[in-house]
Amino acid sequence: YTTLIRGIPDLVLMTIIFYGGQIIVNNIGDSLGWDYIDISPFVAGTLTIGFIFGAYMTETFRGGIMAVSRGEIEAALAFGMPSWKVFLRITLPLMVRHALPGFGNNWMVLAKTTALVSVIGLHDMMYNAGLAGGATRQPFTFFLVVALLFLCITGLSDLGLRWANRRYSVGVRTV
């Protein structure tokens, strides 16, 4: 799953899910006797972005869990702590600490990936900027506004992620 999703460009994956999803759902629907089902651009875009984000985040969280020292887990188990408590109180907080920078990077990529949904007809900022730019023959102005809005979104996200990184890095010494 991860190799497949990460190996296909996001734009190609979005169009495959949008157009191919229609075919698959309607073939299944025909065999069940259903009428034509229309998959909206919103559903296709949401599924695609979810698949993309999920593929990248599985690797981020896997790396975070692998970074947790086995000795800390064994020590907690040696004290008689149940395995679910070990996960919640030891593994999960340490995993979050290690995975947070990768999560932040993936979050920024996700925010920018949302611009691709305009290709399948979802009326997002990019789609509306294209319409307005075509109507006024000044596309640069509208796409510049969209770029500034994306900078605001990613800038605010960056501030939140820096705060979270500081919060989860308490007591961590840097070399």
Order of alpha helices (4+ residues) and beta strands (2+ residues): alpha-alpha-alpha-alpha-alpha-alpha-alpha-alpha-alpha
